[in-house]
Amino acid sequence: MRFLPDKAMRRLPHFLDSIGRPRGAAAGALRCVPLRHYTLLALMAIAVPLALLLPLRRPLFPDDYSTVVCDRRDRPLRIFLNRQQQWCLPPEPGAAVPEKLRRAVLCYEDRFFYLHPGINPVALIRAAWLNARCGRIVSGASTLTMQVARMARPGPRTLAHKTAEMWLALRIELSRSKDQILRLYLDHAPYGGNIVGVRAACLRYYGKRPEQLTWGEAATLAVIPRAPGRVSPLAGRDRLRARRDRLLERLCKRGVIPEDIRNSARLEPLPKRPVALPMLAPHLARSLRGGKGAVVRTTLDADLQRRIEQLLAHHVRELGNLGIENGAVLVAETNNGAVRAYAGSHDFFDSDAAGQVDGVRAPRSSGSLLKPFLYALCMDDGLLLPSTRIKDVPTRYPAFDAVNADRGYRGLVTVREALIRSLNVPAVRTLDRYGVFRFATFCREAGMSTLFRPADDYGLTLVLGGAETTLWDMARLYRGLGRGGRFDPLHLLRDSDAAGESPRLISPGACYLVLDVLRDVERPGIEFFWTRYSDARPMAWKTGTSFGQRDAWAVGVTPQWTIAVWIGNFDGRGNANLAGARCAGPLLFDLFAALPRDPERQWFRCPEAGLREIELCRETGYRAGPFCGQTETALAPARMAPLAVCPYHREIVVDREGRMEVCSLCWEPGNHNTAHRLIYPPDVVQLLRAQGRSVESAPPHNPLCPALPPFRSVEILYPPAGASLWTPRDYDGLWQKVMLRAAHCHSGRAIYWYLDRRYLGCTRGRHVRAVELECGEHVLEIVDEQGLRDRRCFTVSRSPSG
């Protein structure tokens, strides 16, 4: 101010004071206003801009959306209603608005959307003039942002609420971009009935995503939100068509679409009724609905899931005439454990067959599915190899009798044959050698979640189906077999954290040997000739049938896929037609044929570092001993415990003619030689001879020998030592007899029977006697022609009614 004159400088304060000093009536009025009102006005002048700049509460809309369960490509498997019983899909924040839909909506609702700050002054003036001229509200001058505000804070159509809408619209414009506001509008606009949001409308009316809309469909959806109760495919179809056509005409006049597009769009029909939403994997979707967020992204494949459900439904319909009503399927990738198909039942809505029961998670008897794992563990333990011959003879334990499914016995079978035929007796005898506790511990560690009882409660029946399991657990176990003994969990959620590798429970070598055996299991139906087809694919697979024929299983594994199938009735009814090979096996191979194939993953690679060659006895499959004749090399797990030396090839001492076995107590000096013979136990010899097979045996021992021979050639088979027998009455009221059984290594020898020192008689060839036994303790003794004998003590009791 130094450039002003001194006089002016002296008058400046008075001039400035006079500028703000009111004069006349105004001065009198203002002198009546208290000072606190000035303060209030000043605070309001500051608060209004600040209120506009304050961020809105997030989320702007209530977090009440439909739960969407998606497949691995974000395609919906099932959509659930929200808490308001509406179809309202959760927003996709990063998704762009499709161009057709954006242009149609802005042309119909707010053509100046990208120009105004949330309120269109020109539209406000026009609406005020129209409402005043008509004497009622005919126009609201709502911008797209104001419509978002009204949907977020609904209320009556009053001036006060309209003012609140405009205020909220200004705040929305300051806190969000235009594209975000348009996205908010499309995600929450009403589209008739209980449909909210354009994505839900696209699925319900057209069965497609917004990106796939035509111009006619986009125009149809653009005009619905203004009056969804009166104009929608559900009500007011003629008005909907007229408004759609007017919008198409407007788009054409503004150069958005050409005339030919307009004409073809007008010819598009309106949707007649809502399209049914996807209903895939309903059991899984139901289990994932709560606590997983609005969008649950799974590892399933929608196309594969649909195909699997169709095959399962068709297969169960064919079995319906046999009284078999349900089934379940699980398909996972062997390499990564991602579940690609999950079918809990053949029909979720079949209430008569309890279709809403989830057969994938329902515990059922495992049947014979655990046998491959037992044999693999025994290979690592040095008990056997695929070519080892093990006993298949009548076997009785205090708790139960082991019986094969065909009620027959074979004497000796290789492990390969026992596993391919799923023989029960060799498996039970093998489990008895390996240990029930050890095997139950392995099953728990490998992923069987249903073993809640102590191992002794299951006993030897554990390997025959004495324990419950689920389809989910069996798929995990067989996948672990295909992964070289690592039993990692399967996973369903795409974004779940992958757990670290689990410890190896079975060696890769043992897994490979068992898989090689399971590849040779006979396939059902036309699949029996699978090796004759040029495009045939190998698969290791195993079936299982529970006691009472209540459950039929089939599980297969390849380097690419692991497939698990269960067939049966959810109420547990048995059915004579229910068997794994007949009922579950055909579906397994139908599913296998429907799955994509990778030519580079046809079969498992041989783990060269996990296998080594050993020399075996060709006749018995045990480690070759000094008395074995022919030998062969076979693959064995690299770190397996030493395999037992052949127990059947023995060196014996015979007289010079080879007609009698002698020992140091009965030979004549210089009149004996050593000989190598294959000598099986008496129970095995008897079964082999009953089948007409020629069996080599040791010559009889010198009858003049003062001592018994070291090898027992006569043996009581039943009852076992210390057994407690219970005899019931027959239909005629008489007590049932007990069948006493014995075996002799020499077919022509006679056996003399004695019960409690009472002579019962003599048998030759087939040594069986039926005897009625009294209650109490008994002693059974048998003697052959040479004086060789065996003895058993047992107890008999009768029913209380007797």
JOFEN-V607300 format. One record per backbone hydrogen bond with DSSP energy under -1.0 kcal/mol. CO is the residue of the C=O (numbers start at 0). NH is the residue of the N-H. E is the energy in kcal/mol with one decimal. If there is no record, write none. Layout:
co:nh:e
CO:NH:E
CO:NH:E
This chain:
co:nh:e
0:3:-1.7
4:8:-2.0
5:9:-1.8
6:10:-1.4
7:11:-1.0
10:14:-2.0
11:15:-2.7
12:16:-2.1
13:17:-1.7
14:18:-1.3
23:27:-1.4
24:28:-2.5
25:29:-2.4
26:30:-1.6
28:31:-1.0
29:32:-1.2
34:38:-1.6
35:39:-2.1
36:40:-2.6
37:41:-2.1
38:42:-2.5
39:43:-2.4
40:44:-2.2
41:45:-1.4
42:46:-3.0
43:47:-2.4
45:49:-1.4
46:50:-3.1
47:51:-1.8
48:52:-1.5
49:53:-1.5
61:63:-2.4
66:79:-2.4
67:295:-3.1
68:76:-3.8
68:77:-1.5
69:297:-2.2
70:73:-1.7
74:70:-2.4
76:279:-3.1
77:68:-2.7
81:84:-2.0
85:81:-2.3
86:195:-2.9
87:65:-3.7
91:94:-1.7
97:101:-2.5
98:102:-2.5
99:103:-2.1
100:104:-2.4
101:105:-2.3
102:106:-2.1
103:107:-1.5
104:108:-3.1
109:112:-1.3
111:114:-1.9
111:115:-1.9
119:123:-2.0
120:124:-2.3
121:125:-2.4
122:126:-2.5
123:127:-2.4
124:128:-2.2
125:129:-2.3
126:130:-2.6
127:131:-2.1
128:132:-2.2
129:133:-2.3
130:134:-1.5
142:146:-2.0
143:147:-1.7
144:148:-2.2
145:149:-2.4
146:150:-2.3
147:151:-2.1
148:152:-2.5
155:157:-1.8
157:161:-2.3
158:162:-2.3
159:163:-2.1
160:164:-2.1
161:165:-2.2
162:166:-2.4
163:167:-2.6
164:168:-2.7
165:169:-2.2
166:170:-1.8
167:171:-2.6
168:172:-2.4
169:173:-1.8
170:174:-1.2
171:175:-1.7
176:180:-2.1
177:181:-2.4
178:182:-2.1
179:183:-2.2
180:184:-2.2
181:185:-2.3
182:186:-2.1
183:187:-1.1
184:188:-1.3
185:197:-3.4
188:196:-3.3
191:194:-1.7
193:86:-3.3
194:190:-2.6
196:200:-2.0
197:201:-2.6
198:202:-1.8
199:203:-2.7
200:204:-2.7
201:205:-1.9
201:206:-1.0
201:207:-1.3
203:274:-5.2
208:211:-1.9
209:212:-1.4
213:217:-2.6
214:218:-2.4
215:219:-1.9
216:220:-2.2
217:221:-1.6
218:222:-1.3
223:226:-1.3
226:229:-1.2
226:230:-2.6
234:231:-2.7
235:239:-2.2
236:240:-2.4
237:241:-2.3
238:242:-2.5
239:243:-2.4
240:244:-2.5
241:245:-2.2
242:246:-2.2
243:247:-2.3
244:248:-2.2
245:249:-2.3
246:250:-2.5
247:251:-2.0
248:252:-2.5
249:253:-1.9
250:255:-2.4
251:254:-1.5
257:261:-2.0
258:262:-2.7
259:263:-2.2
260:264:-2.5
261:265:-1.9
264:267:-1.0
280:284:-2.7
281:285:-2.3
282:286:-1.7
283:287:-1.6
293:67:-3.3
295:69:-3.3
296:493:-2.5
299:71:-3.1
300:304:-3.2
301:305:-2.5
302:306:-2.0
303:307:-2.5
304:308:-2.4
305:309:-1.9
306:310:-2.2
307:311:-2.5
308:312:-2.5
309:313:-2.4
310:314:-2.2
311:315:-2.5
312:316:-2.1
313:317:-1.7
314:318:-1.4
318:321:-1.7
318:323:-1.7
319:322:-1.6
325:567:-2.3
327:565:-2.5
328:342:-2.7
329:563:-2.6
330:339:-2.5
330:340:-1.7
331:561:-2.8
332:336:-1.9
336:490:-2.3
337:332:-2.3
339:300:-2.1
340:330:-2.4
342:328:-2.3
343:358:-2.3
346:349:-1.5
348:350:-1.5
349:354:-3.0
350:353:-1.4
353:356:-1.8
356:358:-1.1
357:361:-1.2
359:471:-1.9
363:468:-3.1
365:368:-1.7
367:370:-1.4
369:373:-1.6
370:374:-2.3
371:375:-2.0
372:376:-2.3
373:377:-2.2
374:378:-1.8
375:379:-1.8
376:380:-1.6
377:382:-2.7
378:381:-1.2
379:640:-1.8
384:387:-2.1
385:415:-2.5
387:414:-1.6
389:412:-2.4
391:410:-2.3
394:401:-2.1
399:396:-2.6
403:406:-1.6
409:411:-2.0
410:391:-3.1
412:389:-3.3
413:417:-2.6
414:418:-2.3
415:419:-2.6
416:420:-2.6
417:422:-2.4
423:427:-2.6
424:428:-2.5
425:429:-2.2
426:430:-2.5
427:431:-2.3
428:432:-1.5
429:433:-2.5
430:434:-3.1
434:438:-1.9
435:439:-2.8
436:440:-2.2
437:441:-2.0
438:442:-2.3
439:443:-2.1
440:444:-2.3
441:445:-2.4
442:447:-2.6
449:451:-1.6
453:456:-1.1
454:458:-2.3
458:461:-1.6
460:463:-1.6
460:465:-2.8
466:365:-1.9
468:363:-3.4
469:473:-2.2
470:474:-2.1
471:475:-1.8
472:476:-2.4
473:477:-2.5
474:478:-2.0
475:479:-2.1
476:480:-1.6
477:481:-1.7
479:484:-2.5
480:483:-1.0
484:504:-2.7
485:487:-1.0
490:338:-2.0
491:298:-2.4
492:495:-1.0
506:510:-2.2
507:511:-2.3
508:512:-2.2
509:513:-2.2
510:514:-2.5
511:515:-2.1
512:516:-1.4
513:517:-2.6
514:518:-1.5
516:519:-1.6
517:520:-1.2
517:540:-1.2
523:526:-1.5
524:527:-1.7
525:528:-1.6
526:529:-1.8
528:531:-1.9
529:532:-1.4
532:535:-1.2
539:556:-2.7
541:554:-2.6
543:552:-3.1
545:548:-2.0
548:574:-2.1
550:545:-1.9
551:566:-2.6
552:543:-1.5
553:564:-2.4
554:541:-2.3
555:562:-2.8
556:539:-1.8
559:333:-1.3
560:557:-3.0
561:331:-2.5
562:555:-2.8
563:329:-2.2
564:553:-1.8
565:327:-2.5
566:551:-2.3
567:325:-1.7
568:571:-1.9
574:577:-1.9
578:582:-2.8
579:584:-2.5
583:587:-2.0
584:588:-1.7
585:589:-1.7
586:590:-2.6
587:591:-2.1
588:592:-2.0
589:593:-1.2
597:600:-2.1
605:607:-1.8
606:609:-1.5
609:637:-2.4
611:635:-2.5
613:633:-2.3
614:623:-1.7
615:631:-2.2
616:620:-2.5
619:388:-3.3
621:616:-3.3
622:645:-2.4
624:627:-1.1
629:617:-2.1
631:615:-3.6
633:613:-2.4
635:611:-2.5
636:639:-1.4
643:622:-1.9
647:678:-2.8
649:676:-2.5
651:674:-2.8
652:661:-2.8
653:672:-2.9
654:657:-1.3
659:654:-2.0
660:701:-2.6
662:665:-1.5
662:666:-2.1
667:670:-2.7
672:653:-2.9
674:651:-3.0
676:649:-2.7
680:684:-2.4
681:685:-2.5
682:686:-1.4
683:687:-2.6
684:688:-2.3
685:689:-1.9
686:690:-1.2
687:692:-2.3
688:691:-1.8
699:660:-2.7
701:704:-2.3
712:744:-2.5
714:742:-2.6
717:740:-1.9
719:722:-1.7
722:794:-2.6
724:796:-2.2
727:735:-2.4
729:732:-1.7
733:729:-3.5
737:770:-2.4
739:768:-2.5
740:716:-2.0
740:717:-1.9
742:714:-2.5
745:748:-1.2
750:762:-2.2
751:782:-1.8
752:759:-2.9
753:780:-2.9
754:757:-1.6
757:754:-2.9
760:752:-2.9
762:750:-2.4
763:765:-2.0
765:767:-1.3
766:741:-2.3
768:739:-3.9
770:737:-3.2
775:795:-2.6
777:793:-2.1
778:755:-3.2
779:791:-2.7
780:753:-2.3
781:789:-1.6
782:751:-3.0
783:786:-1.5
787:783:-2.5
789:781:-2.2
791:779:-3.0
792:721:-2.9
793:777:-3.0
794:724:-3.5
795:775:-2.8
796:726:-2.4
798:801:-1.9
